[in-house]
């Protein structure tokens, strides 16, 4: 076809000009994430990073990738995308520090049916802010406009983080019975368990704009509180000495995640009364009739990160993480055995 009958990419549903505008919008935010080791900005076919310039002598690279799950659906329906960028970065960099690594750079993938430049910029600028807060450079990414794959107004996110740690300093190591388990407080549900959250909200016959039954403000805003960025606190804790292992409490809760860093023949005893759960978890449990065991293997229940620490270093590690802005509880200890045993009463 030619002339008035001709087709172009925009008529097929892909707006290249919108993509170019998005790159222009997000470039200043990406530049603000530059750190030692960053070499070039956005726009190339690939991005370079100089490990020697970042201060490493014999580094081991560590990589992590994640998304934000069906929290996306809540954000879209509530009309609030402002926290998704931090959620995405946190889900990746919080995993990296569990290996003892320093996050170095981050890439994002944003896929949608039709690119809304304002919405995409809100998300990616949030990614950049979270990268800067984590000492991590946003060095690239991909925005994919795919009509026919995603419905109007829908999009998906994925993040990719790479970090490094000097050889011999990887975690976990030297975990032993008697080690103390420290729990670092979460900021709420974070970005896991939202399929169950949505079912509970549906059962309660509530809209995201309705007042939250357990807190001030709208229900959607309460659930969309972004995942905490634990990088600086965990790195400060590691620097204090005596940290043998770190576990990010995501999908699977304490029940599934803490055992991932324990050697064969070791488990943990956790006192569930050692910290006060945020009210959102009590509401979810009661409204959904969710059993306690299911709560502990679905949600973080108020503990977003755990540190396994030598007993004689527990106070110093607690002080380091606290000084970095986190709330820390002594919640248990490592024991001989297998899995997680719970005791105490929910506070």
C-alpha positions in Angstrom: 0.0 0.0 0.0 1.1 3.6 -0.6 -0.2 7.1 0.0 -3.2 7.4 2.2 -3.6 3.6 2.4 0.0 3.1 3.7 0.7 1.8 7.2 3.4 2.8 9.6 4.6 1.6 13.0 2.5 4.1 14.9 -0.7 2.9 13.2 0.3 -0.6 14.2 0.3 0.6 17.9 4.0 1.4 18.5 5.0 5.1 19.0 8.7 5.5 18.5 8.4 9.2 19.3 6.9 8.5 22.7 9.9 6.1 23.4 12.3 8.9 22.5 10.5 11.3 24.7 10.7 8.9 27.6 14.5 8.6 27.2 14.8 12.4 27.3 12.6 12.5 30.4 14.5 9.9 32.4 18.1 10.8 31.4 18.6 13.4 34.1 17.4 10.9 36.8 19.7 8.2 35.5 22.7 10.6 35.5 22.1 11.3 39.2 22.8 7.6 39.9 26.4 7.7 38.5 29.0 6.2 40.9 32.6 5.1 40.7 33.0 2.6 37.9 30.2 4.1 35.7 31.5 4.8 32.3 28.7 5.9 29.9 25.1 7.1 30.1 22.0 5.8 28.4 21.6 5.3 24.7 24.2 2.7 23.7 23.7 -0.9 22.6 25.3 -1.9 25.9 26.6 -0.3 29.1 30.1 -0.5 30.5 31.2 -0.7 34.1 34.8 -0.6 35.4 35.3 -2.8 38.4 38.8 -1.6 39.0 37.6 2.0 39.1 35.0 0.9 41.6 37.8 -0.2 43.9 37.9 -4.0 43.5 41.1 -6.1 43.4 39.8 -9.7 43.0 36.0 -9.4 42.7 33.4 -12.1 42.3 30.3 -10.8 40.5 26.8 -11.4 41.9 23.6 -11.0 39.9 19.9 -10.9 40.8 16.7 -10.4 38.9 13.1 -9.9 40.2 9.8 -8.1 39.6 7.1 -6.8 41.8 4.4 -9.4 41.2 0.8 -8.7 41.3 1.4 -5.5 43.4 1.4 -4.0 39.9 -2.3 -4.7 39.6 -3.0 -2.9 42.9 -0.9 0.1 41.8 -2.7 0.3 38.5 -6.2 0.0 40.0 -5.4 2.4 42.8 -3.8 4.9 40.3 -0.6 5.2 42.3 2.6 4.1 40.6 5.0 6.2 42.7 6.4 3.4 44.9 6.9 0.8 42.2 10.3 1.9 41.2 11.6 1.5 44.7 9.9 -1.9 45.0 11.6 -3.1 41.9 15.1 -2.0 42.9 14.7 -3.2 46.5 13.6 -6.7 45.4 16.9 -7.0 43.5 19.5 -5.2 45.6 18.2 -6.6 48.9 18.9 -10.0 47.4 22.4 -9.0 46.4 23.5 -7.9 49.8 22.5 -11.3 51.2 25.6 -12.6 49.4 27.8 -10.0 51.0 27.9 -8.0 47.7 27.8 -4.3 47.0 25.2 -3.4 44.3 27.0 -1.8 41.4 24.6 -1.3 38.6 21.0 -1.8 37.6 18.9 -2.3 34.5 15.2 -2.2 34.1 12.6 -3.7 31.7 9.3 -1.9 31.2 6.8 -3.6 28.9 3.4 -2.2 28.0 0.7 -2.3 25.4 0.7 1.4 24.8 3.4 3.7 26.2 2.2 6.4 28.5 5.2 8.6 28.9 4.1 10.1 32.2 3.4 6.8 33.8 6.6 5.2 32.6 8.6 8.3 33.7 7.1 8.0 37.2 8.2 4.4 37.5 11.6 4.8 36.1 12.4 8.0 38.0 11.5 6.0 41.1 13.9 3.3 40.0 16.6 6.0 39.7 15.9 7.4 43.1 16.1 4.0 44.7 19.3 3.2 42.8 20.9 6.4 44.1 19.8 5.5 47.7 21.5 2.1 47.3 24.7 3.4 45.8 23.8 1.6 42.5 24.1 3.1 39.0 21.2 2.9 36.6 23.1 2.2 33.5 20.5 1.0 31.0 17.2 -0.7 30.4 14.5 -1.5 27.8 11.1 0.0 27.2 9.0 -2.4 25.1 5.7 -1.3 23.5 3.8 -4.5 22.6 0.2 -4.0 21.5 -1.7 -7.2 21.5 0.3 -8.7 24.4 -0.7 -6.3 27.1 -4.2 -4.8 27.6 -4.7 -1.1 27.6 -3.3 0.5 30.7 -1.4 -2.6 31.7 2.4 -3.0 31.9 5.0 -5.2 33.5 8.3 -4.6 35.2 11.5 -6.5 35.7 14.8 -5.5 37.2 18.4 -6.8 36.9 21.1 -5.9 39.4 24.8 -6.8 39.4 27.1 -6.4 42.4 30.5 -7.5 43.5 32.3 -8.9 46.6 36.0 -9.6 47.1 36.8 -13.2 46.7 36.6 -15.0 50.1 34.1 -12.6 51.6 30.9 -14.0 50.2 28.1 -14.9 52.5 26.9 -17.1 54.1 29.8 -18.5 55.9 30.6 -19.9 59.3 27.0 -20.1 60.4 26.9 -22.2 63.7 24.5 -23.2 66.4 24.2 -20.5 69.0 24.4 -17.7 66.4 21.9 -14.9 67.1 19.1 -14.2 64.6 18.4 -10.4 64.3 15.3 -9.3 62.5 15.2 -5.9 60.6 11.7 -4.4 60.5 9.8 -4.2 57.3 7.7 -1.3 56.1 4.6 -3.4 55.5 3.7 -6.2 53.0 6.6 -5.1 50.6 6.1 -6.8 47.2 5.1 -10.4 48.1 1.8 -12.1 48.8 -0.3 -9.8 46.8 -2.4 -12.5 45.1 -3.6 -13.4 48.6 -3.9 -9.7 49.6 -6.2 -9.1 46.6 -8.4 -12.1 47.6 -8.7 -10.9 51.1 -9.6 -7.3 50.0 -12.2 -8.8 47.6 -13.7 -10.9 50.4 -13.9 -7.8 52.5 -15.8 -6.1 49.7 -13.5 -3.1 49.8 -12.1 -0.8 47.1 -8.5 0.5 47.1 -9.9 4.0 47.6 -11.8 3.0 50.8 -10.4 3.9 54.2 -8.0 1.3 55.5 -9.5 -0.6 58.4 -6.1 -0.9 60.1 -4.5 2.5 59.4 -5.1 6.1 58.5 -5.5 6.9 54.8 -6.8 4.8 51.8 -6.5 1.1 51.7 -4.5 1.2 48.5 -1.9 3.6 49.9 -1.4 1.3 52.9 -0.6 -1.7 50.7 1.5 0.3 48.3 4.1 1.4 50.8 7.3 0.6 49.0 9.7 -2.2 50.0 12.5 -1.0 52.3 16.0 -0.6 50.8 18.3 -2.5 53.2 21.5 -2.1 51.4 23.2 0.6 53.5 22.1 -1.0 56.8 23.2 -4.5 55.8 26.6 -3.3 54.5 27.1 -1.3 57.8 26.2 -4.5 59.7 28.7 -6.6 57.7 31.4 -3.9 58.3 30.8 -4.1 62.0 32.0 -7.8 61.9 30.5 -11.1 63.0 27.7 -11.4 60.3 27.6 -15.0 59.2 24.5 -14.8 57.0 21.8 -12.5 55.6 18.4 -13.5 54.4 15.9 -11.3 52.6 12.4 -12.2 53.8 10.3 -12.2 50.6 7.8 -14.7 49.2 7.9 -17.8 51.5 8.4 -15.6 54.6 10.7 -16.5 57.4 9.7 -20.2 57.0 11.2 -20.6 53.5 13.9 -17.8 53.3 15.9 -18.2 56.5 16.7 -21.9 55.8 18.3 -20.9 52.5 21.4 -19.6 54.3 21.7 -22.4 56.8 24.1 -25.3 56.4 22.7 -28.9 56.4 21.9 -30.0 59.9 21.0 -26.6 61.2 17.7 -24.8 61.7 16.5 -21.8 63.7 14.3 -21.2 66.7 12.3 -18.0 66.3 10.3 -16.1 69.0 7.3 -14.6 67.1 6.6 -12.5 70.2 9.9 -10.7 69.9 8.5 -8.0 67.6 5.2 -6.2 67.1 3.7 -7.0 63.7 2.4 -4.0 61.7 -1.4 -3.9 61.9 -1.9 -4.8 58.3 -0.8 -8.4 59.0 -3.3 -8.8 61.8 -6.1 -7.5 59.5 -5.1 -9.8 56.7 -5.0 -12.8 59.0 -8.4 -12.1 60.6 -10.2 -10.9 57.5 -8.9 -13.8 55.4 -9.1 -16.4 58.1 -5.4 -17.1 57.3 -3.7 -19.7 59.5 -0.6 -18.6 61.5 1.7 -21.0 59.6 0.4 -19.7 56.3 1.0 -16.1 57.4 4.6 -17.0 58.2 5.3 -18.7 54.9 3.5 -16.1 52.7 4.2 -12.7 54.2 7.2 -11.1 55.9 5.0 -10.4 59.0 7.0 -7.4 59.9 10.6 -8.7 59.4 12.0 -7.7 56.0 15.6 -8.9 56.5 17.4 -11.3 59.0 21.0 -11.2 60.0 22.7 -14.3 61.5 25.4 -13.0 63.8 28.0 -14.4 66.2 26.7 -14.0 69.7 29.5 -11.7 70.9 28.9 -9.3 67.9 25.1 -9.0 68.2 25.1 -5.7 70.0 27.6 -4.1 67.7 25.7 -5.3 64.6 22.4 -4.1 66.0 23.9 -0.7 66.7 25.4 -0.4 63.2 22.0 -1.3 61.5 20.1 1.0 63.9 22.5 3.9 63.1 21.8 3.3 59.4 18.1 3.9 60.1 16.6 0.5 60.7 14.7 -1.0 63.6 16.3 -4.2 64.7 14.9 -7.0 67.0 16.6 -10.0 68.5 14.2 -12.7 67.3 15.9 -16.1 67.7 19.0 -18.3 67.4 20.5 -21.0 65.2 20.1 -24.5 66.5 21.0 -28.0 65.4 18.1 -29.6 63.4 16.2 -28.6 60.3 13.8 -25.9 59.3 12.3 -23.1 61.4 10.6 -23.7 64.8 8.4 -21.0 66.2 7.6 -20.2 69.8 6.1 -17.3 71.8 2.9 -15.3 71.1 2.4 -12.8 68.3 2.8 -9.3 69.8 
